Amino acid sequence: MTDLDRHRQKFPHIDHYSYFNYGGQGLLPTSALEAMHQAQLTSQQIGPFSNQSGLQLYKTTEHLKRTFAQALGCNSTDLALTENTTLGCNIVLWGLGWRSSDHILLTDCEHQGLVAIAQELAARFDLTVDLCSVIDNPDPLGAIAQAITPRTRILVLSHILWNQGQVLPLEAIVALCHSKGVQVLVDGAQSVGVLPLDLDAIDADYYAFTGHKWWCGPPGLGALHINPKMNCAVRSSAGAASCSTTEVSPRPFIKMGGATRFPPPPGRCIRV
Ligand SMILES: Cc1ncc(COP(=O)(O)O)c(C=O)c1O
């Protein structure tokens, strides 16, 4: 039996057809289906809102973040669990303090969801948005260098372009942007699970991704890596207990910093 055969056995539901993961929704292996079922069962058995359940949820969340961090070369405390890539990008882009006529630079190969966020921000905060052309461009770094203006606050780009699979030279792009005082938000929807990644070495300011594509995880489970150097540059745009940076009630809430301020999505998936 080959390694591929052994791997295929983890997905018994595809026995009757050929499956090609193309970066949409990956198939769930049996182990994931069983873990999700077991987690919901346990939650019912110990009481879904009990102290024990809260502790279980906390432990699972921490374990998940550590597992992600190990795979991605980063610290688990720099990860916020999210529902998907788009939500991670929303957290960053809505959380920056915009000034009128700030400039957002995207490439011409970004996913519709990111373009929509940039357009909405531009309309609300009087920003300018430009697309620089990287498609089939042998020198994407040069194209980005030319498109940066003194008003550019952030570059938003995919690590792997979803429409034609090109891998952008991310480390060089990040170094260029940082030398010009420009932040970098990376859409890692198509790169996590495909490329070996060392997020600390890449040094992007924000790297948003999902577990449901190449990692074959359930829909509704992704994460956002926030470079610890950015600390609190991103403000929370949706309130939750963990977002508070001060203690506001007699109950001892823990003060959070960096990525840990952004709460995980509701129980559905993080119980996996
Ligand atoms: C490059 C890219 N960005 C973002 C998305 C949206 O991903 P998500 O469902 O994780 O928000 C996709 C989905 O196919 C994608 O290919």
The ligand as a Gaussian input file, in Angstrom:
#p B3LYP/6-31G(d) Opt

LIG

0 1
 C       -7.373000      33.887000      -2.136000
 C       -8.644000      33.713000      -1.385000
 N       -8.953000      34.584000      -0.410000
 C      -10.072000      34.471000       0.322000
 C      -10.969000      33.463000       0.094000
 C      -12.169000      33.367000       0.977000
 O      -11.809000      32.449000       1.955000
 P      -12.639000      32.231000       3.286000
 O      -13.810000      31.391000       2.936000
 O      -11.651000      31.504000       4.167000
 O      -13.005000      33.558000       3.823000
 C      -10.713000      32.508000      -0.907000
 C      -11.677000      31.432000      -1.163000
 O      -11.611000      30.674000      -2.068000
 C       -9.515000      32.643000      -1.656000
 O       -9.205000      31.755000      -2.630000

